Amino acid sequence: MSIETISLSGRKMQVSNKEMTFFERLYLVAIVKGLIITLKHLFSRKVTIQYPEQVRTRSTVYRGQHMLKRDEQGRENCTACGLCALSCPAEAITMKAAERKPNEKHLYREEKYAEIYEINMLRCIFCGLCEEACPKDAIYLTTSKVLVPSSYEREDFIFGKDRLVMPLEMAIKNTQLKNAN
Amino acid sequence: MKVTIDGQSIEVEPGTTILQAARMIGGESVPPAMCYYSKLKGSGGKCRCCLVEVSKGSEADPRPMPKLMASCVTGCMDGMEVNSKNSDRVREARQSVTEFLLINHPLDCPICDQAGECDLQDLSFEHGKSKTRFIEEKRTFEPEDIGPNIQLHMNRCILCQRCVQVADQLTDKRVHGVLDRGDHANISTCISKAIDNEFSGNMIDVCPVGALTDKTFRFKSRVWFNKPFNAHRECTTPGCCGKTTVWMFGNEIQRVTGRKDQYHEVEDFICNTCRFDKKEVTDWVIEGPRKFDKDSVINQNNYTRKMEIVHIATEEGILKGREQDRKKISMTAIPLSKEEQEEFNNGNL
């Protein structure tokens, strides 16, 4: 068999230039054929959903906005070790470390803490490498479905500690839940 | 004398130790060393990291040595055959030594300023396990203030005694030594006396772990965010070579250290004036970027090549943006320097 006659996909067809007959030129059969396809789609399963009312389930590995965790005593876990900034492929994370003062022991878990911690949400690609690099269980990409709000100002997308650190009430609630179990 | 280490032979002078011979050969068979420091007399023999197996004592007495030998204090013999990386016994011994060194180590690398250039980190990366079998409480010491320039973290110390040797050999008045015995042994300045000798800063460089760190650099940055450059200055202190490595962040010198070679040993000792007081770019003549191992974390951004400005053929206003938009939006708490601000206003940042 020559290569011209083999059809690897099974869909090979001979192209012909033959003239259409009078019946074909009326296109009646073709129109009916097309309408049948349209009708079939009317009764098949819908692929779209009514979005705000209906919500699809998200993947189990969905990564939402970041959060800097607090431990059971409400102290910040982050020690500004810089590994998240190092691992970030988009260079979205910047930070500045500071030394904890003796009267701040209830605020920060370790001797060193992040005085400034910023994530540029315009740069972030939500890859989750910061979470993987963190040795202190501090930064997490939450399952929060809240997206980064739109804005006209670029500085609104620089998320500082005020928007990243876990709220204290949440830490208290987590501890209560843990103790209850 | 001919010595064979891991199957590679080399001719050495009498009196050479196995570790020195291995370093002459180089490569993977060089045993790790935590306490041995070639620039300090009498160092070595304490940490047991450099254990090697001597499979043939010498040409005259070919019996193997029954126990593993510390290569930094064992002299070479003619016809000696040594197994370093090739031997399973050595590998196991080094693993055990690493585990012992880490027993009382706090493992606070995320906080430690030495992280990234720490010998113990390298050692445990190569020979350590990722799990601990130690369930008892770790030994801790009360934090001690030993002066305005040097920060002592006794918990991180592995008692290699390199710093004591620096105090002994470089400074004229020793104010620094090992106190107590056994598990309680600790480095102290003998009644918390501040170390104020001109060469005391070198104990920061010789410390293989983060027990002695630079207080002027404390928590300023991680070492891998800084760019090391070779620099020198005319130093008037007798005995100081003035040749250093300056660690820059942008145009700011954050730290000054001695020039360290591939075994993390300084080429020359420097004085405290160079190390702690000269933090202005104008104080130094910067020679050029310092070369590092290809896989070193310090080399994470290749800064040795000159950055070229990319010219895009478009209207000027598009690239630079409107004047009111040229403002610093990230890290607003830290203002730009005057020159940076000017560049910024021109839309060049």
Interface residues (C-beta under 8 A of the other chain):
Chain A: T79 A80 C81 G82 L83 A85 L86 T94 K96 A97 A98 E99 E110 E111 K112 I116 E118 N120 P135 K136 R154 E155 I158
Chain B: D108 C109 P110 I111 A115 R218 F219 K220 S221 R222 W224 F225 V297 Q300 D325 K327 I329 S330 M331 T332 A333 I334
